[in-house]
Amino acid sequence: MPTPPINDYPWDGAFPETPNWSENFLLAGDDPRAGVGFWLHLGRWRKDLTMFRETTIVRLPDGTTVGNRAIGNGRAAKEGPGGPHYAIRIIEPGRKLTYSYAGGVRRVPAQLMRDGLVLEGPRTPMTYELTFESDADIWDLHKVGGLQDFLPAGHIEQIGRVTGWLQVGKDRFDIDTIANRDHSLGPRDNKDLMNHQWHQGYFENGVSFLLFDAMTRSDGKVVFSEAVVYEGDRLYPGKLEMGWRCDDATRDEEPISFSIHYEKGRLDIETIGYTSNSYSSLTSPNDQYVGVYKSDTDEPTLVLLEQSVKLRLNGSVPGYGCYERTVNGRVMPEE
């Protein structure tokens, strides 16, 4: 397993005196059998780096979505980051982490997130206990960190099996799926982000992929387009041929196809269905909100999509995965 440029534990000691420095942890996945998609984010709050901003999104099979944002550090520890409700613990670096949550959340129709920010209202109890385990190679993305401002200089990702359970109100779901985790740190400012694609897919033949593709607002050009292929736990560098990039949030369920070339051949990947959607916002320099931030001009704001998808590989092999995309629009500034 390669040695990543950052380790799994939270930053320890004095914070860098770098404008917009951040540190983020994320677990993103979909369990088709449970009908549950999840995007479980913890990032240092830029106004006080000792505190974590937790942004928790869970897509449920009835079309509702849990969308919750909170700030604090009550569950933080040397063994892993934590906010008021959400905690990550590094049990064995590079191999095993746990993710747990206990708190009151907003459970709303997904379309409500598309129409505006998810504001205060009736709360539903949510708890989860999830374990990520992996022997897979780690994908090191730090080489693209200096090409733009919105992806931090240090960034690692890894696929692995996630098991456990999640309960929202009286609805309990057993989770057993392949998912992706990441850890990133460094300066981050979203103001020049025009469009990005961050996709993961897992197929019945044991092949998986991760990709990250982005365009900058200042010149409208692709600033990086990266991909890797996994055969089991082994990672192979890939060359991405990205097709259509979503440029209109009303087209968020149109089919997508792209290809990845690697030393053992070519993967032709296509979406054959979207099983759930959720909508969020990024602001500048580096905050995020559940729901779509309303614009104060005629220009729409940038939309952050999180979606669970059904996939097909090379015309025949079924698969599933998660798609994260930003759709071009104004990035709202924030003091």
PADRENTOR-432280 format. One record per atom (N, C-alpha, C): x, z, y; residue in three letters. Coordinates in steps of 0.02 Angstrom, whole numbers, plus 50000, padded with zeros to 5 digits. Layout:
# PADRENTOR-432280
XZYala
...
***
This chain:
# PADRENTOR-432280
500435000049940met
500005000050000met
500445000050062met
500334995350109pro
500764995150168pro
500685001250212pro
501225002950247thr
501195008550293thr
500895006150359thr
500325008850380pro
500015006550442pro
500385009150503pro
500275006050561pro
500615008350622pro
500315014750650pro
499745016750626ile
499465023250644ile
499255026650579ile
499235033350579asn
499025036650518asn
498285038150521asn
498025041250469asp
497305042350465asp
497065048350506asp
497515052950521tyr
497305059050556tyr
497195057750630tyr
496785061850662pro
496695061150734pro
497345062450772pro
497375059550831trp
497965060550875trp
498075068050885trp
498715070050879asp
498895077050885asp
499405077750942asp
499285082450987gly
499745083651042gly
499475080851107gly
499915080251157ala
499715077851222ala
499485070651218ala
498955069051254phe
498695062251254phe
499125057751299phe
499195051351280pro
499585046751322pro
499275046051392pro
499685045451441glu
499445044451510glu
499355036951523glu
498955033951481thr
498825026751483thr
498105025751505thr
497975021851557pro
497285020651578pro
496855018051520pro
496265020851513asn
495765018651464asn
495995019551392asn
496475024151381trp
496685025451312trp
496105028251272trp
496055026251209ser
495505028451166ser
495735029051094ser
495325032351055glu
495425032850982glu
494745032650950glu
494675028450899asn
494025027250869asn
494065027250793asn
493535029850761phe
493465029850689phe
492775027050672phe
492735022950620leu
492095019650604leu
492035018550529leu
491425019550504leu
491235017550436leu
490635012950443leu
490705006750417ala
490165001850423ala
490014999050354ala
489374998950336gly
489204996350271gly
488464995050263gly
488304992150205asp
487614990750186asp
487544992050112asp
487004995350093asp
486854996350022asp
486224992450006asp
486274986549976pro
485674982549964pro
485164985849918pro
485404989749869arg
484934993049824arg
484534998449859arg
484855002149904ala
484495007349942ala
484115004350001ala
484304998250022gly
483994995350081gly
484214998650146gly
484825001450145val
485085005250202val
485725002050228val
485755000850294gly
486374998850326gly
486605004350373gly
487255005050382phe
487495010550423phe
488105008450464phe
488135011350524trp
488695010250571trp
488815017050603trp
489325020550578leu
489425027650594leu
490075028350632leu
490025029050697his
490585028550743his
490745035350776his
491395036850780leu
491635042550818leu
492215040150862leu
492155041050927gly
492695039050972gly
492805044351025gly
493425044951047arg
493565049851100arg
493205047651164arg
492905052551196trp
492535051251258trp
493045050351314trp
493005044851349arg
493515043151398arg
493545048051457arg
492995051751469lys
492995056551525lys
493305063251506lys
493395064451441asp
493725070451416asp
493955068951345asp
494595067351335leu
494835065051271leu
494835070351217leu
494705076651235thr
494645081751183thr
493955081551150thr
493495077951180met
492815077351153met
492715070551120met
492255070351072phe
492105064151037phe
491385061951052phe
491325055451062arg
490665052351069arg
490455049551001arg
489935052250974glu
489685049750910glu
489105044950924glu
489145039050895thr
488615034050900thr
488425032250829thr
487835034450809thr
487625034050740thr
487025029450734thr
487115024050695ile
486575019250684ile
486465018550609ile
485855019450587val
485665018650517val
485045014150515val
485095008550480arg
484545003850473arg
484185005350408arg
483525006550412leu
483145008850355leu
482685003350328leu
482475003850264pro
482104998350233pro
481414997050261pro
481135001750299asp
480465000650328asp
480494997250396asp
481084995050418gly
481144991650482gly
481294996250540gly
481315002750528thr
481515007450580thr
482265008250580thr
482515010850635thr
483235011850643thr
483365018750673thr
483835022350645val
484075028350677val
484595026350729val
484495028350791gly
484975027050843gly
485105033350883gly
485705035950878asn
485835042350911asn
486535042450941asn
486585045351001arg
487215045951037arg
487285053151062arg
487855056251050ala
487965063051072ala
488715063951085ala
488885068851126ile
489575070051146ile
489755077451139ile
490325078751109gly
490555085651101gly
491135085751052gly
491335091751031asn
491885092350983asn
491785098250936asn
491165100450928gly
491035106350888gly
491255105750815gly
491285099550789arg
491475098550719arg
492175095450712arg
492565095350766ala
493235092550764ala
493715097450729ala
494215094650695ala
494725098750662ala
495355094550653ala
495905097850635lys
496515094050622lys
496435089250564lys
495985090950518glu
495875086850459glu
495435080750473glu
495165080350533gly
494765074550550gly
494355075650613gly
494135070150644pro
493755070550706pro
493045073050695pro
492735075550748gly
492045077750743gly
491725078450811gly
491085076850813gly
490685077750873gly
490215083650864gly
489645083750898pro
489175089250890pro
488855089450821pro
488725083550791his
488355083250728his
488745079950671his
489225075750689tyr
489555071150642tyr
490285073150633tyr
490515073350570ala
491205075150556ala
491505070450504ala
492125068450515ile
492515064650466ile
493095069150444ile
493235069250379arg
493795073150354arg
494235068650311arg
494885068850324ile
495375065050285ile
495585069450227ile
495345067850168ile
495495071750108ile
496165069650080ile
496285063150076glu
496915060350053glu
497045054050094glu
497545054150138pro
497655048450182pro
497715041850144pro
497355036850170gly
497375030250139gly
496985029450076gly
496655034950053arg
496305034649989arg
495615037749989arg
495525043350025lys
494885046850019lys
494715050350085lys
494115048950110leu
493845052150171leu
493125054050158leu
492885059150193thr
492185060950190thr
491865060450259thr
491215058950259tyr
490825058050320tyr
490185062150313tyr
490055066550360ser
489465070850354ser
489115071550422ser
488475072950418tyr
488065073250479tyr
487485078050468tyr
487305081750520ala
486715085950519ala
486475086650591ala
485885083850606gly
485625084250674gly
484955080850681gly
484675081450739gly
484035078250755gly
484165071550788gly
483825066250766val
483965059450788val
483315055950809val
483395050550847arg
482835046050862arg
482775040950806arg
482185040250778arg
482025035150728arg
481505030550760arg
481705024350774val
481285019950813val
481255013050780val
480745008950796pro
480745002050773pro
481354998350801pro
481654994050761ala
482254990450783ala
482134986650848ala
481534983850856gln
481404979850915gln
481434984050979gln
481284990450974leu
481324994851032leu
482034995151059leu
482524994651014met
483224994651036met
483384988251074met
483054982751055arg
483184976351089arg
482894976351160arg
482384980351171asp
482024980251235asp
482314984951287asp
482774989351269gly
483064993951317gly
483454999451282gly
483755003851321leu
484115009451292leu
483625014051255leu
483875017051201val
483465022051165val
483515028651202val
482965030551233leu
482955036451276leu
482715042551238leu
482695048151272glu
482475054351241glu
481745053751218glu
481585057151163gly
480915057051135gly
480895061151071gly
480365060251031pro
480305064150969pro
480905063350924pro
481115068750894arg
481705068850851arg
481515069850778arg
481935067050734thr
481855067650662thr
482505070550633thr
482485075250587pro
483105077750558pro
483445072450514pro
484105071950521met
484495067550478met
485105071250453met
485255070450389thr
485865073150359thr
486155067750313thr
486805067650308tyr
487115063550256tyr
487775066650235tyr
487955065250173glu
488595067150144glu
488855061050107glu
489365057750134leu
489625051650105leu
490375052350092leu
490605049350039thr
491315049450021thr
491565042250015thr
492105040750049phe
492445034350046phe
493065035150003phe
493135030949951glu
493715031149908glu
493985024049898glu
494655023349900ser
494935016749895ser
495665016849872ser
495845011849833asp
496535010249817asp
496735003549848asp
496305001049892ala
496414994349920ala
496954994349974ala
497284988549981asp
497764987650034asp
497424988550102asp
497814990850151ile
497574991750219ile
497724985550261ile
497224983350299trp
497314977650344trp
497564980250411trp
498144977850431asp
498464979950494asp
498344974550546asp
497964976250598leu
497784971450650leu
498164972450715leu
498704976450715his
499024977950779his
499334971850812his
499464966450774lys
499794960650804lys
499354957150856lys
498694958250854val
498264955050904val
498084959850961val
498334966050957gly
498144970951006gly
498374969351077gly
498934965851084gly
499184964251150gly
498914957951180gly
498474954451144leu
498214948051168leu
497614948651214leu
497314954651217gln
496704955651256gln
496654963151271gln
496104965151305asp
496034972151327asp
495524976251287asp
495104972851248phe
494544976551218phe
494664979051147phe
495184976551113leu
495374979051048leu
496014982951055leu
496034989351037pro
496634993351047pro
497244990751010pro
497834992651033ala
498454990151005ala
498554992150933ala
498334998050914gly
498375000350845gly
497694999850812gly
497654996250755his
497004995350723his
497114993950650his
496834998250606ile
496864997150534ile
496164997150506ile
496074993250451glu
495434992950415glu
495574993150341glu
495064995350303gln
495134995950231gln
494454995750198gln
494374991950144ile
493754992050106ile
493804997450052ile
493225000050031gly
493215005049979gly
492505006549958gly
492435010549906arg
491765012349882arg
491515018549919arg
490885018149941val
490565023749975val
490005026249930val
490025032649915thr
489495035749874thr
489245042049909thr
488645044149890gly
488355050149919gly
487615049249931gly
487375052349984trp
486665051949999trp
486555052550074trp
485975050350094leu
485775050550164leu
485025052150167leu
484835056650210gln
484125058550216gln
483915058450288gln
483355055050300val
483045054750367val
482335057150360val
482185062850390gly
481525065850380gly
481435067450306gly
480895064950277lys
480765066150205lys
481035060550161lys
481335055550191asp
481575049750154asp
482315050750135asp
482435050850071arg
483115051850046arg
483355045450010arg
483985043650021phe
484255037549992phe
484925039149959phe
484995037149897asp
485645037649863asp
486055031549881asp
486685032649899ile
487125027349923ile
487695026249873ile
487785019949853asp
488345017949810asp
488485010649825asp
489005009349865thr
489125002649889thr
489855001849909thr
490044995649923ile
490694994249952ile
490614993550027ile
491064996550066ala
491004996550138ala
491704996250169ala
491724996450235asn
492354995650272asn
492435001450321asn
493025004150324arg
493175009250374arg
493745006850418arg
493765009450481asp
494325007850524asp
494525013850566asp
495125013350593his
495405018350639his
495825014550689his
495685015550753ser
496055011950804ser
496235016650861ser
496775015150895leu
496955018950955leu
497375014651002leu
497285016251066gly
497625012551119gly
497155011151176gly
497395008051230pro
496955006651287pro
496415001651269pro
495835002551299arg
495264998051285arg
494834997351348arg
494694991051366asp
494234989451420asp
493834983351401asp
493174983951401asn
492744978651377asn
492584973251429asn
492844973851489lys
492604969451543lys
492724962051531lys
493244960251493asp
493394953251481asp
493124950651414asp
492734954751379leu
492454952751315leu
491864948151326leu
491904942151299met
491354937351304met
490944937151239met
491294937051183asn
490964936151119asn
491444938151064asn
491194941951015his
491624943350958his
491204943450894his
491554942350839gln
491254942650772gln
491684947350730gln
491374952550702trp
491734957050657trp
491324957450594trp
491524953850542his
491114953050482his
491474955650421his
491074958150374gln
491324960250309gln
490854957850255gln
491114955550198gly
490694953250144gly
490984954750076gly
490544955950027tyr
490734958049960tyr
490324954049910tyr
490664950949861phe
490334946349816phe
490364948849744phe
489904946449702glu
489834948849634glu
490434947249590glu
490854942449610asn
491444940649571asn
492054944849589asn
491964950049631gly
492524954449649gly
492924952249709gly
492734946749741val
493064944349801val
492724947349862val
493114949349912ser
492854952049975ser
493234948850033ser
492954949550093phe
493314947150151phe
493184951850210phe
493654951850257leu
493584954950323leu
493794949750374leu
493454949550431leu
493674944950484leu
493534947950552leu
493944945950601phe
493864947950670phe
494024941950714phe
493554940050755asp
493614934050796asp
493344935750865asp
493694933550919ala
493474935550986ala
493644930251038ala
493214929951089met
493314925551146met
493324929651210met
493734927551258thr
493784931151321thr
493364927851375thr
493094931951419arg
492644929751472arg
493014925851526arg
493624927951541ser
493984925051598ser
494134917651589ser
494234915451525asp
494384908351514asp
493944905051462asp
493494908851430gly
493044905951380gly
493384903451318gly
493984905951303lys
494364903551246lys
494394908751191lys
494514906351130val
494624910851073val
495304914051081val
495314920751086val
495944924251098val
496274926251033val
495884927450980phe
496164928250914phe
495614926850863phe
495814924950802ser
495344923450749ser
495694925050683ser
495564930950657glu
495944933750601glu
495494935050541glu
495774934350481ala
495394935750420ala
495864937550363ala
495594941450316val
495944942850253val
495444942250197val
495714940850137val
495324940550076val
495584945950028val
495114949349997tyr
495284954149944tyr
495064951349877tyr
495514951649829glu
495334950749759glu
495424957549727glu
494874960949715gly
494924967949695gly
495224971949752gly
495784975349739asp
496094979549790asp
496664976049827asp
496834970049805arg
497414966549835arg
497194962249894arg
497564962849949leu
497414959150011leu
497844952950016leu
497524947450037tyr
497864941150050tyr
497714938950121tyr
498224937350161pro
498094934650228pro
497694928150223pro
497244927250270gly
496824921250270gly
496844917650337gly
496644911350335lys
496564907450396lys
495824905850405lys
495554907950461leu
494834907550473leu
494644901150508leu
494134897850481glu
493794892350515glu
493094894750533glu
493024897050595met
492394900050617met
491914894550639met
491294895050617gly
490794890250639gly
490464892350703gly
489804891850706trp
489424893550766trp
489504900950784trp
489644902250846arg
489664909150873arg
489024910350913arg
488664915550895cys
488014916750926cys
488084917651002cys
487714913451040asp
487754913751113asp
487094915551145asp
486614917751104asp
485954919451129asp
485664924651081asp
485514930651107ala
485284936051063ala
484614934551029ala
484224929851056thr
483594927951023thr
483724923750961thr
484344921550951arg
484524917550893arg
484914921550841arg
484794928150841asp
485224932550802asp
485104932150727asp
484594928450703glu
484494927750632glu
484574920450608glu
484884916350650glu
485034909550628glu
485604909650579glu
485614904850532pro
486144904750481pro
486834903850511pro
487334906750479ile
488034906150498ile
488424903750437ile
488904899450448ser
489354897550394ser
490064897250422ser
490544898950381phe
491244898650400phe
491664898350336phe
492314896950344ser
492764896350287ser
493394900450300ser
493674902950245ile
494314906450247ile
494774903250195ile
495354900950217his
495864898250172his
496374903650158his
496584904250095tyr
497124908950078tyr
497514906050020tyr
498024909349998glu
498504906249951glu
498194904349884glu
497614907149867lys
497294905549804lys
496714900549811lys
496604898249872gly
496064893449879gly
495674894149944gly
495034892749941arg
494614892450000arg
493954895849985arg
493724899950031leu
493064903050026leu
492604899750077leu
492054896950053asp
491534894350097asp
490954899350095asp
490814902450152ile
490344908150155ile
489764906350201ile
489164908150179glu
488574906850220glu
488084912650214glu
487704913750268thr
487174918750265thr
486554915450235thr
486204919050193ile
485574916650165ile
484994921250183ile
485124926350224gly
484594930750247gly
484864936750283gly
484454939250328tyr
484614945350365tyr
484114950750343tyr
484364956450321thr
483914961650296thr
483744966950347thr
484174967950398ser
484024972850450ser
484464971650510ser
484204973550569asn
484554972550632asn
484544979050673asn
485044979750717ser
485034984950767ser
485404982350828ser
485284985550886tyr
485514982850949tyr
485814988550991tyr
486404987151019ser
486744992151061ser
487074988651120ser
487424992651161ser
487754989951221ser
488454992751227ser
488894988751256leu
489554990951277leu
489584990851352leu
489904995751382thr
490004995851454thr
490764995751468thr
490934994751531ser
491644994651551ser
491805001051589ser
492365004351573pro
492895001751530pro
492765002251455pro
492535007851428asn
492485008051354asn
491985013351330asn
491365012551352asp
490845016951324asp
490335012651288asp
489895015751250gln
489385012151212gln
488735016151210gln
488185012451205tyr
487515015451207tyr
487085012451152tyr
486605016351130val
486115014051080val
485555010551117val
485425004351099gly
484935000251134gly
485294995651184gly
484904991251214val
485184986251260val
485134988751332val
485704989251364tyr
485764991651433tyr
485414986651479tyr
484954988951520lys
484594984551565lys
485044982351622lys
485004975851639ser
485404973151693ser
485074974751760ser
485484975451812asp
485224976351879asp
485274969851919asp
485394964251883thr
485404957551914thr
485004952851868thr
484974946451887asp
484624941551845asp
485014939751782asp
485654941451781glu
486064939951722glu
485934945051667glu
485794942951605pro
485684947851551pro
486334951551535pro
486264957351505thr
486854961151485thr
487094959051416thr
487724960451403leu
488004959251337leu
487634963351285leu
487484960251227val
487124963651173val
487604964451114val
487644970451087leu
488034971851028leu
487564972250968leu
487624967350922leu
487204966950863leu
487554970250803leu
487184974150765glu
487404976650700glu
486874974450650glu
487084970650598gln
486594967650553gln
486824968250480gln
486344969150435ser
486464968650363ser
486254961650341ser
486684958450300val
486564951550282val
486634950350207val
486274945350183lys
486374942650116lys
486824936550122lys
487314935950077leu
487814930650082leu
487834926450018leu
488134920650025arg
488264916449967arg
488964913449974arg
489344913749920leu
490034911349918leu
490074904949878leu
490384899849908asn
490514893449874asn
489894890649841asn
489324891649874gly
488694888549851gly
488344891949795gly
488634897349765ser
488314900149706ser
488384907649697ser
488914910849722val
489034917849707val
488684922349758val
488214926649735pro
487854931049782pro
488304936449810pro
488124938749871gly
488494944149901gly
488094947349957gly
488394952149989tyr
488064955750044tyr
488604958050092tyr
488384960450150gly
488884962950197gly
488584965050262gly
489014966150312cys
488824968250379cys
489114963450430cys
488714961950480tyr
488944957750535tyr
488874961750600tyr
489424962050637glu
489414964750705glu
489584958950751glu
489174958050803arg
489294952650851arg
489124954950921arg
489514952750969thr
489294953351039thr
489054946451062thr
488504946551100val
488214940451127val
488334940551202val
488604935151228asn
488834934751297asn
488304937051347asn
488524941051394gly
488114943551448gly
488534948151491gly
488244950651543arg
488614954951588arg
488794961651555arg
489434963451560val
489644970051537val
489554974951594val
489104979651585met
488944984251640met
489524988851655met
489714989451720pro
490244994151738pro
489985001251738pro
490425005951727glu
490225012951727glu
490765017251757glu
490595021751802glu
491085026051834glu
491345031151784glu
***
